[in-house]
Amino acid sequence: MRFKDVPLKTKLILYIVIGVLLVLAASMGVIISTVTSQEEKLAYQQSVEMSANYANKFDADMKANFAIAKTISNTMDSYGASDREEVLGILKNLLIENPNLLGTYVAYEPNAFDGKDAEFVNASGHDSTGRFVPYWNKMNGPIVLNPLLHYEHSDYYQLPEETKGDLLTEPYYYEGVFMMSYVSPIFKNGEFIGIGGSGRFPGIRGRGGQ
């Protein structure tokens, strides 16, 4: 039977059915497009909120770590007792009280702390120069005291000495550990005599960095 021979009633039903199917298909397309667009918008909003929260957390975390470095340097600026053991205790307590940190430290110019570097050659927290360069850290887990290394050519010491200003280093490797430093210069009578610093691993939730 040819289509033109089909009864009018049957043709009308076919037209209606085809029309309904086309409308349903168009409606489904609109619905799918709308849902997809809404999901994309929601995902975008969530990513923006997460980025903002991360940025706020990083900013607060950075300020807190800088505050510790400034506390160390400001304390040393006005410190007049020249007691190395007392300073070691201050640094260790700061590390214990701030578990997000990896290390706390000071590093002084030759004989700038008490003029007695020769008496402390290779003592705990000192190197072969006797300079006061103690570094309390937990790079390998438990808190230990080591002398700072590479200060004669590393940014964490050289840049504060050069600029006489605070420093947040780029993440870098220190003895095989990836970290970043928060450093503040120490002054005596307006003259640079060393640095005070704290640090942690670069990640927001890391345990710390030198």
N, C-alpha and C positions, 0 to 999 in steps of 0.2 A: 504494500500500500504506500503510495506517495504521500508526502506531508500535506499536499494541498487537498488530498482526499480525506484527511483526518477530520472528524467532526469538530465543529467550532468549539463546543464545550470542552472537548479534550485539549484543543489547542490552547484555550484560555487557562486551563489547569496547568499545562506545561509552562506557559508564559509566567504564570504566578509562581510556580515552583522555582523556575530559573531565576526570576526576579528576587524571590526570598533568599535563595542561595547566594546570589550576588551581594545582596544587602548584608547577609550574615558574614560573608567573606570580607567585605569592606569593614564591617564593624569589628571583626576579629583583628584585622590589620591595625585599625586605629587603637584598639585596646592593647595589643602587643606593643605597639610603638609608644603608647602612653606609659605603660608599665615599665618598659625598658628605659625611657627617658627619666621616669621618677627614680628608678633604681640607680641610674647613673648620677642623678642629682644628689641622691642620698649618699652614695659612695663618695662623691666629691666633697660634700659637706663634712662627712666623717673624716676624710683625709685632711681637710683644712683644720678641723678641730684637733685632730691628733698632732698635726704639725705645730699648731699654736701651743698646745699643752707641752709638747717636747721642748719647744723654744723657751717657754716660761720656766720649765724645770731646769733646762741648761743654764739659763740666765741666773736663776736663784742659786744653783749649785756653784756656778763660777764665782758669784759674789761671796758665797760662804767660804770657799777655798782661798780667795784673795784676802778675805778678812783674817784668816788664820795666818797667812804670810805676813800681812801688815801687823798683826799682833806680835809676831815674833820679832820683826824688825824694829817696831816701836819700843818693845820691851828692851831690846839690846841697845837702842839709841840712848836710853836713859839709864842703862845698867852700869853700876859703878863698882860692884863687888869684886869683879875679876875672878870669880869662882867657877872654874870649868865644870866641876861636879854639879853645882847648882843649876847651871844652864842645861846640862845633860838631863837633869830631872825635869826641868820645865818642858823641854822638847818631847821627852818620852810621855809625859802626862798629856800633852796636846794630842799626840798620836793615839793614845788609849781612849781619850774622850771623843775622838772623831774617827770612828771605825771605817768611814768611807775613804779615808786617806791611805795612801801607800807609804808615805814617809814625811818626816819633818826634819829640818836641818838648819844649821848656820854654817857659813864659811867665811873666815876672816883673812884679810891680807896678812903677810908675814909680820909676826909679833904685834899685830894690831889689837889683839884681845887683852893681853896682859904683859907682853914683852918677854914671855918665858917659853917660847916655842922650843928652844934647845932642850928643855927639861921634859918634853913630851914626845920626843921622836919615837914613832911607832907604838905609842901608847894606845889604849883602846879609844877608838873614834878619831885617831890621828894617823897621819902617814909618815913617811920618812923625813918630811920637812919639819914635823912638829907643829905645823899650823893647825889652828882650831877649826876642824872641818867635820864635825860629827854628823852622822846621818842615821837617825833611828828609822828603821824600815821593816816592812813585812813582805818583801818581794818573794820570799820563799815560804811564807806561812807565819811562823813565830816572829815576834818582834826582836830584832837584833840591832846592835850598834856597829856600824862600819864607818870608815872615813869616806867622804865624798871622793869621787874619781873624775878625772878629765876636766876639772874646773879651770885649768890653765888655758883651755882652748874651746870649751863648750859654751853655747849660747846662754845657758841658765846662769852662768857667772859673768861671762864677758859682756853681755848686753846690758845688764843693770849697772855694771861698772862704767861702761861707755856712756850710757844715756842718763845715768843717775835717776832712773825712773823704774816703776813697776813693770813686770814682764809676765805675760802668759805665753809660754813657748808653744810652737807647733808640736804635735805628737812626734816623739822620736824614740829611738832605742837606747836604753841605758843598761849595759850588762845583759843584753838579750831580752829585756823587758820593754814593751811598748808603753810609753807613758807621756805625760805632759807636766810641766812645772809652773807653779805660781810663785813668783819671786818678788821680793821687795828689798831695796838696798838699805844698808845700815850706815849711818853717818855719825861722826864724832867731830864736834866743832865745825860742822859744815863740810867735812871731808869724808869721802867714801872710804869705809874700812872693811866692808864685807856685805854679805847677803843673808837674809832669812827666808826660808821657803817651805812650802808644803806642796804636795802633789798627789796625783792619782792616775789610774788608767783613764784613757780618753772617754770611754763609755759613760753615760749618765749614771748607770747603776753599778759601775765598776767599784773595786775596792780601793782604788787610789792610783796615784802616779807621782813619780818624783819630779 
